[in-house]
Amino acid sequence: MKFPGRRKTKHYFPVEQRGREPLVNSFTQAASVYIVGITQPIVDIEIEVHDDFFQEHGLKKGESIIIDDARAEEFYLHFKAKGAIRGEFPGGSIANTLHNFAILSDNPCVALGAINENISVGDYAFHYISKTSSKVDLSYLTPSQKSMGRALVFVNKEGERTFAISLGCMNELYPENIPSKIISDSSALVISAYLLRDENSPIFQSTIKACELAIQSKIPVVLSLGTSQLVKDKREFLFDFCQKYVNVLAMNDEEALSLTNREDALLAGEMILEFVDLAFITVGPKGLYICAHVDKEMARETKDPLHTKSIIEYNRYEYSRAMKKKDCKEPIKIYSHINPFLGGPNAITNTNGAGDAALSALLHDMVANSYHRKMIPNSPKHNCSYLTYSSLSQINKYANRVSYEVLIQNSPRLVRSLPQKEDVLEEAYWEK
């Protein structure tokens, strides 16, 4: 059990016996639960730059652009010669989320995407695989003759990050390579708005096919938004896409603003609930919000103090578990907010990956719900069709803690699981 604190049921998975790990995961067992993510395997190359660099090369700070492979190689060699490269890391929003999910849950997940078919010891693809949890099944990746994708991450002295992406083979996932049964038997499909950037790319068509399969099999679709500029560029498309396919929408406050034109994250979440079942919004040093639906009859009032912001007593029902709106007889909107764990790190040098880490905690909770439903279908926990295992309040605590772990280690991926017991907190913190 990797969930922080003590749980009152053994069914917050995993509960399997520890043992030797097989080379090939089996997803056919009755109790098998896993998630599937469509990823663009990519290597993040962090480079220190001054602000005048952006104007000199026509880049806009804080945004993400596509550059050709030749220009990426030119940048790479130039900064490598200057000693300005801070590090090279496995990247990709969904890949980070899958890795973190595997670390937290100690449970398998499946990555779909494309990777260079000729992998040599020491090259990008080799390091990418070696730095990814063994619980992430990479056997469904599509081999490609193209090189690995690269994201040049230009970091200025304020820590602001600007991305120049060399595609390589990252979009070479074709619809015929989507394993239908793997998706239909999963507990969630996780995708990113980056997959939807180019509607003429193979990975776009593959994503649509995967979403269609998920909808047919009643599998929750979880969409993580990209940069705020990408959201602005595809705002109307994303509205339509979410209404058709998406159950859970994850974003930061800037992306929420670009999508809804509402500066207040709580009001943005309220609007987003008009077309998805759950909104997950990280707001940096102000913590995070979860906004969701629940059937009025199943709503549980908080035992914590009530808070009023842009919505009066918005947290009144934060002890409720999230549901799909269509599964509610009388749906009501519910909200929960949490400030950063322990006030946040004293110094934050890198926020990259914190949102992905928080999302992986939410996914762990959603899949735990699937596991429990399979194991004990007649449990009172399943008197309704819930989307999550825990209340919004409890998930907020968990996601907040996981996000903190990424921030303090200055890495976009978890390198270790969370402690079984938090020495800095009383058990009662987790047991509400």
N, C-alpha and C positions, 0 to 999 in steps of 0.2 A: 504494500500500500504506500503510494507516494504522496497522497494528499496530506498537506500539513495538518498537524493536530490529530486528534483521535476521532475516528468515525464510529458510529454506533452499530454499523452493519458490516459484515465481512464482505459484502457484495460490491463494495466500491473497488472494482477490479484493479490490478490483477490479483487473482487468488490461486493461480496455478502453482504447482510445485516447481521450485528452482531446479534446473538441470542443464544438461548439455544443450546448446542451441543448434538446431539443424541448419544445414546450408540453404535449404529451401523451406520457406514458410508454408504452412498449410492453412488455407482459408475455407476449408470444407467442413470443419468440425462444427457440431451443433452450437457450441458455445462461443464460436469464433466471432470476435467483434474487431473491427478495424475501420480506418478511414482511408479514403483515396484522395490524393492531391495531384492536380495537373500543374507541373512546374516547368520552368525554363532554367535548366541547369546552367549556372553561371558562376564565374569567379569574381569576387569583389577585390579590386586593387585600390587600396587607400593611398592617396597622394596629397602631400602638403603643398598648398599654393597660397599666393598672396591675392588680394582682391583684384589687382590690376590684370591678373591672368584672364579673368572672365571676359572683360571688355576686349582684351587683345585677341581672344579667340572666338568671340561672338557667342559666348555661353551666358545663360541667365542663371544667376545664383539661386540655389535651392530647387532647381527643376531637373527633369530627366529628359535627355534627348538621345536620338539614335545617330551614331556615326558609323562610317564604313570601317571595315577591318584594317585597311591600310593606315587610316588616320589614327586608329586606336594603337596600332603597333608603333607608329611614330611617337605618339605621346608616351607610350610605355618605355621605349628605349631612351627617350630624352630624360625623363624623370628618374629612370633607373641609374643613368650615368651621373645624375646630380645627387643621388642618394636621398631623394625626396619621397621614395615609396615607403610608407609606414608598415605595410603588411599586405599579404594576399590571403584571402579567406574564401571558403565556400559560401555562396550567396544565393539569392533568390528568395522572395518573400514566402512563397509556399514551401520551398525546400527547407527554409529555416523553421517554419511552423511544423512541418512533418517531423523534423529532427527533434524539436522541443517536445512535441507530443509523445514521441517514442521514449525520450528520457524521463518525462514525467510519469507516464503510465506503465512503462516497461511492457508495452503492448505493440504489436506490429502495425504498420501502415504501408500503403503502396504509393510509390511515386510513378507518375506517368510523364513522359517527356522524351527528349532526344539527347543523345550524347555521342561524342566521337567514338567510332567503332574501333579505332586503332589506339588503344591506351598503352602508354609506355610508362615504366617506373620513373617517377619524378615529374611527369607533365601535369598540366592543369587537371585533366580528367582523373588521373591517379590520385592526386591530393584531394580532389572533391569527394571521391568515393571513400577515401581513407578517413576523412574528417566527418563523415556522416554516420549516424548511429546504425549499428547492424540490424536494428529492429525496423529500419526503413527498407522495404523490399524494393530493390532497384532492378529486379529481373525483368520488369515490364518496360524499361526504357527502350526506345527505338534507336538502333545504331545508325549513325550518319557518317558520311565521308568528310563533312565539314568540321572545322575546328570548334573547340569549346567557346561558348559565349563569354564575354568579359564586360564587367562594369567598372569603368574608371571612376572612382569616387574621389572627387576633388574636395578637400577639407580646408577651409580657411581658418584663420586664427581664432574666430569666434566659435568654431566647431560646426558651422553650417556646411551641409553636404550637398554637392551637386553631382549628378550622374551623367556620364557619357557612355552609352552602351553600344558595344560591338556585338552584333547578333550571333555570328557564327552559326551553329546548328540549333540554336535555342528554340526556333519556331518550326522545326522540321518534324513535328508530330502530326501524322496523317490520320484521318478518321478511321481507316481500316485497322489502325494499330490500337484502337480503344477496345480493351477487353470488357465486353458487355456484362458478363456474369460477375466479374470482380466488382464492378460498380453496383450492379443490382443487389448484390449480397452485402454491401458495405453499410456502415452506420452513418456516413456523411461523405459528401463530395466537397472538396475545398478547392477553390479557384481564386484567381486574382484578376483585377481589371487589366493588368499588363497583357494577359492572354488575349484580350479583346481589342487591343490597340489597332491592329491592322486586320481589317475584315477580309483581306485577300490572302492572308497567310494560312498555311495548313493548320496551325495550332488553334486558330480561331474556329475553323470548321469542326475540329476535334472537340473543342470545348462545348460547342453547341450540341454536338452529338451526345457527349457525356451528360450534359444537363438534361437533355430529353430522356435519356435512360434513367437518370435519377428521379425525374418527375414521375415517369411511368411506374417506378418501383417504390415511390413514396419515400425516397431517401432525401434528407435535408441537404440543401445546397447552400454552402457558406461562401460568400464573396468578400474578399479583402480588396478595398480600393487602393489605387496606386497613388501617385503624387497628385496634388491639388490641380496642377495644370492639366493632367490627363483627364481628371474628372470634369474640368471646365470644357475641354475639347469634345468630350463625348457625353455631355450631361443628358441630353434628351435620349440618346441611345441607352444609357445606363438606367434611366427611369423605366423605359420599356422593358429592358432586360430583367431588371429586378422584379417588376410586376409579373413577368412570365415565369421566371425560374427560381428566384432567390428567397430563401427563408431567413438566413442570418446575414446581416451586412455589417462588416467591420471596417473601421476608419479612424483617422485622427480628426481633431477639431477643424483643421484647415480643409481637409477633404469634405467634412460634413458641411462646412460653409459653402464650398464650391458646388456641392450637390443641391443644397436647399436654399442658399442665399440667406440663411439665418446665422447670425454670429453667435448666438447663445446655443451651446451644445445641447442643452436640455430641450429647447424648442426645436432644434434640428432633429433630435431623436423622436420627438412627438410627431413631426411631419413624416419622418422616414417610416414610422409604424403604419402609415397609410398604405404602404405597398410592400412591406416585408413583415415577418413575424417578430424579429428581434434585431435591435440596433446596438452595436457594441462600439463605443466612442471613447478613445483615449484622448486626454486633454493635457498631456505633458505634466508639468509641475502641479497641475490642479487635479491629478488623479484620473479617474475614468468613470463613465456612465454606462449602465445597461438599461435599455428601454425594451419592453416586451409586452405581450398580451397574456391575459389569463381569463378564464371563465369567472364571472362574478361570484358564482357559487363556491369556487375553489380558492378565492382570494384569501390570503392570510395577512392580518395586520401586523405591522412591526411592533416590537417591544422596545425599540430604541426611540429616542426623541424624534418628533416630527420636524421636518425642515421645509421651509418655503423659499424658493428662488423665483424663477420665471413661471413656475407652476406651483400652486398652493399645495402645501403638504404632499409634495411629489413622492416621498418615500413611504407613504402610508401602507402600501401593500408590497413592500420589498421582501417580505418573508415568503412570498408566493413563488411557485415554480413556473417557468415560462411555458406557454402553449402556442401551438400554431393557431392563428386567428380563426381559420376555418373549422378547427376542432372545438371552438368555444360556442356555447349556446348564446351567451350574452357577454361578448368580449369587452374587457376594460383594459386601458393602458396602465402599465405599472412601471415604476422607475426606481433605480438605486444608484447612488453615487458614493465613491470612496476617495479619500485623499491619499496621496502616495504613502506607501508602507514606511513606517518610522520617519515620516516626513521626507523621504527620499534620500539618496546618497548625499554626503556633504559636498561632493564635487562630481558633476556629471560631465564626462569628457566625450561620451558617445551615446546617443539615443537610438542609434540604428538597431533594429531588431526588438526593441521593447514592446512594440505593438504586436509583432508576430508572436512573441513569447506569451503575452497576455491572451491572445487568441488561442494558443495551444492549450491553455488551462481551461478555457471555455469548451473547447473540443473534447478534452478529457472528461469533463463533466457530462457532456452530451452523450458520449460513447458509453460512459458508465451507466447512464440511464438505459441504453440499449442492452447492455450486458445484464443488468438486473432484471429487465423485462423478459429476457430470454430465459434466465435461470429461475425466476419466481414470478410468472405471469399473473398469478392471483394475489400478489402482494397489494396491500392498501396503497403502496407507492404508485400503483398503476390503476387507481380508480378512475382516472381520466388519461387521455393520450397526451403526455407531457413531452416537452422538447428537451428539458434538462432534468438532471437528477437532484440538484440542489436549488435552493432559493436564489434569487438575484443577489441578495445580500451576501450569501455564502460564496457564490461564484466571484463576486467582486473582490472578496478577501483573497481568494485563491489566485485570481488573475493578477491582482496587485502585487502579491508576494513573488510570483514568478517573474513579473516585469522587473521588480527590484533586483532580482538575482542577475538578470542580464545587464542591468545598468551598472552594478558594482563590479562586474568582471570585465567590462569594456570589451564585450564580444557580442556579435549579433546572434549567437547560438549558445544555449546552455551547454556547459562542459561537465556538469554534474547534476544529479538529482537533488531535490530539496531535502532538508533534514526531516527526520521523522517527528522530531519535537523541537519547537521553537523555544529556546532558552529565554528569549526576550519577551515572550508572551505567556499569559496564563492560558490554560486549556479552554477556559470559558470563552475566550475570543473566537474559537472555531466552532463552538457547540451551540450557537444560537440558531 
